[in-house]
Amino acid sequence: MGNGVKKLLSSGVSQLVRMATRNYIAGPEIEDAQRVCAVLVDRGYWVTQGYWDGANDTPQIIQRNCAASIEKLGRFPGNNYVSVKLPALDYDENLFGTLLDQSDRQGIPLHFDSLAPGHASNIFSFIRRIALPSTREIGCTLPGRWLRSINDADMAAEIGAKVRVIKGQWDDPEAPHRDPQAGFLQVIDRLAGRASCVRVASHDVSLAREALTRLRNAGTCCELELLYGLPAAPLISMAEDLQVPVRFYVAFGTAYLPYALSNLRTNPKMLMPLVKEAFKRNYLSSIPIHSSS
Ligand SMILES: Cc1cc2nc3c(=O)[nH]c(=O)nc-3n(C[C@H](O)[C@H](O)[C@H](O)COP(=O)(O)OP(=O)(O)OC[C@H]3O[C@@H](n4cnc5c(N)ncnc54)[C@H](O)[C@@H]3O)c2cc1C
């Protein structure tokens, strides 16, 4: 293929990527997230709000956006929470401390997103040292891809954290070929009957169904957590069959291409979904009224 054609293709794909990424966040501003959350809450869902930072954001800017999220979510009914990326706050105890105070005052709990494996130990030690002693409820995220998540599940159950289980965007450097689905279910089994509540965060319908069924059979509080912008209808109907509440994670700020599509170079099959995503419209109007939350 000539260089000119290659350049043209590559700029076409970049343009598609830019169009597609816009669908995975509510918009750049908190008002965008608020507008989306208002519709979802009105249709019977719980919501998570998260600020996705950009390259030029300081920890102070990120903290202000998290604080605004707590304040604004406090206006909605339901079991809603704010998700934070601790490394983006630079593990700053003062900045985080003001968020914790506000979270407790307004009754909107905080939850920690999972990031690259190098951050995991720091995040969990921060939870133990700083967050736990001063809050009523805290949430953390465990990737099924990581071997360490089994032990982290024990710790999360022991401290009473609410746990979001995901496949994870980053491989475990010590087990790069670990099967994310099998790992996901191992973490679920470890939490079943022990965790205070488990948030099954996956758009993989059969995996999510199996995980929720195991948790229900063990009598463990559980819910389905979906990412705003990704296909949701079959998952919502599965959750309704199981009578499990559904929440949407609504991000605002800087758009990233989510997981499956970001592997375009190694997985060219994702090109067609990317094209569909780029031209997708009216996501919110495709979300039905939900009765189990
Ligand atoms: C609520 C929520 C919170 C998350 N939080 C974190 C976090 O804190 N840290 C982290 O590392 N990761 C997080 N993730 C991402 C997660 O780690 C996985 O990368 C992601 O969920 C992919 O796994 P999956 O289980 O959805 O299955 P996949 O097999 O990737 O997807 C299942 C199905 O969803 C559909 N699908 C997937 N992607 C697309 C797409 N882009 N366009 C159209 N259809 C698509 C396809 O039908 C696919 O078969 C989160 C995911 C969710 C849903």
The ligand as a Tripos MOL2 file, in Angstrom:
@<TRIPOS>MOLECULE
LIG
   53    58     1     0     0
SMALL
NO_CHARGES

@<TRIPOS>ATOM
      1 C1        -19.3930    0.4620   34.7970 C.3       1 LIG1
      2 C2        -17.9980    0.1300   34.3630 C.ar      1 LIG1
      3 C3        -16.9350    0.6310   35.0890 C.ar      1 LIG1
      4 C4        -15.6270    0.3200   34.7000 C.ar      1 LIG1
      5 N1        -14.5910    0.7690   35.4660 N.ar      1 LIG1
      6 C5        -13.3270    0.4130   35.1350 C.ar      1 LIG1
      7 C6        -12.2250    0.7660   35.9700 C.ar      1 LIG1
      8 O1        -12.3770    1.4110   37.0130 O.2       1 LIG1
      9 N2        -10.9960    0.3840   35.5820 N.ar      1 LIG1
     10 C7        -10.7860   -0.3640   34.4330 C.ar      1 LIG1
     11 O2         -9.6340   -0.7590   34.1690 O.2       1 LIG1
     12 N3        -11.8160   -0.6990   33.6220 N.ar      1 LIG1
     13 C8        -13.0680   -0.3350   33.9440 C.ar      1 LIG1
     14 N4        -14.1040   -0.7200   33.1360 N.ar      1 LIG1
     15 C9        -13.8230   -1.3900   31.8420 C.3       1 LIG1
     16 C10       -13.6410   -2.8850   32.0740 C.3       1 LIG1
     17 O3        -12.4410   -3.1320   32.6970 O.3       1 LIG1
     18 C11       -13.5830   -3.6730   30.7830 C.3       1 LIG1
     19 O4        -12.4980   -3.2190   30.0140 O.3       1 LIG1
     20 C12       -14.8070   -3.5510   29.9940 C.3       1 LIG1
     21 O5        -15.9580   -3.5380   30.7840 O.3       1 LIG1
     22 C13       -14.8370   -4.6970   28.9370 C.3       1 LIG1
     23 O6        -15.2230   -5.8310   29.4550 O.3       1 LIG1
     24 P1        -16.7210   -6.3870   29.3080 P.3       1 LIG1
     25 O7        -16.8550   -7.2610   30.5050 O.co2     1 LIG1
     26 O8        -17.7140   -5.3090   29.1670 O.co2     1 LIG1
     27 O9        -16.6660   -7.3250   28.0390 O.3       1 LIG1
     28 P2        -16.3100   -7.1410   26.4240 P.3       1 LIG1
     29 O10       -16.1520   -8.5330   26.0330 O.co2     1 LIG1
     30 O11       -15.2520   -6.1800   26.1850 O.co2     1 LIG1
     31 O12       -17.6350   -6.5220   25.9090 O.3       1 LIG1
     32 C14       -18.8610   -7.2280   25.9700 C.3       1 LIG1
     33 C15       -19.6980   -6.8550   24.7720 C.3       1 LIG1
     34 O13       -20.0540   -5.4750   24.8150 O.3       1 LIG1
     35 C16       -20.0850   -4.9630   23.4760 C.3       1 LIG1
     36 N5        -19.0840   -3.9000   23.3340 N.ar      1 LIG1
     37 C17       -17.9610   -3.7850   24.0440 C.ar      1 LIG1
     38 N6        -17.3130   -2.6760   23.6820 N.ar      1 LIG1
     39 C18       -18.0660   -2.1000   22.7230 C.ar      1 LIG1
     40 C19       -17.9450   -0.9210   21.9910 C.ar      1 LIG1
     41 N7        -16.9660   -0.0810   22.1890 N.pl3     1 LIG1
     42 N8        -18.8910   -0.6340   21.1000 N.ar      1 LIG1
     43 C20       -19.9280   -1.4430   20.9020 C.ar      1 LIG1
     44 N9        -20.1020   -2.5870   21.5910 N.ar      1 LIG1
     45 C21       -19.1840   -2.8960   22.4840 C.ar      1 LIG1
     46 C22       -19.7850   -6.0940   22.5500 C.3       1 LIG1
     47 O14       -21.0170   -6.6840   22.1820 O.3       1 LIG1
     48 C23       -19.0140   -7.0350   23.4280 C.3       1 LIG1
     49 O15       -19.0980   -8.3540   22.9780 O.3       1 LIG1
     50 C24       -15.4040   -0.4640   33.5230 C.ar      1 LIG1
     51 C25       -16.4910   -0.9830   32.8130 C.ar      1 LIG1
     52 C26       -17.7850   -0.7080   33.2200 C.ar      1 LIG1
     53 C27       -18.9230   -1.2960   32.4470 C.3       1 LIG1
@<TRIPOS>BOND
     1     1     2 1
     2     2     3 ar
     3     2    52 ar
     4     3     4 ar
     5     4     5 ar
     6     4    50 ar
     7     5     6 ar
     8     6     7 ar
     9     6    13 1
    10     7     8 2
    11     7     9 ar
    12     9    10 ar
    13    10    11 2
    14    10    12 ar
    15    12    13 ar
    16    13    14 ar
    17    14    15 1
    18    14    50 ar
    19    15    16 1
    20    16    17 1
    21    16    18 1
    22    18    19 1
    23    18    20 1
    24    20    21 1
    25    20    22 1
    26    22    23 1
    27    23    24 1
    28    24    25 2
    29    24    26 1
    30    24    27 1
    31    27    28 1
    32    28    29 2
    33    28    30 1
    34    28    31 1
    35    31    32 1
    36    32    33 1
    37    33    34 1
    38    33    48 1
    39    34    35 1
    40    35    36 1
    41    35    46 1
    42    36    37 ar
    43    36    45 ar
    44    37    38 ar
    45    38    39 ar
    46    39    40 ar
    47    39    45 ar
    48    40    41 1
    49    40    42 ar
    50    42    43 ar
    51    43    44 ar
    52    44    45 ar
    53    46    47 1
    54    46    48 1
    55    48    49 1
    56    50    51 ar
    57    51    52 ar
    58    52    53 1
@<TRIPOS>SUBSTRUCTURE
     1 LIG1         1 GROUP 0 **** ****
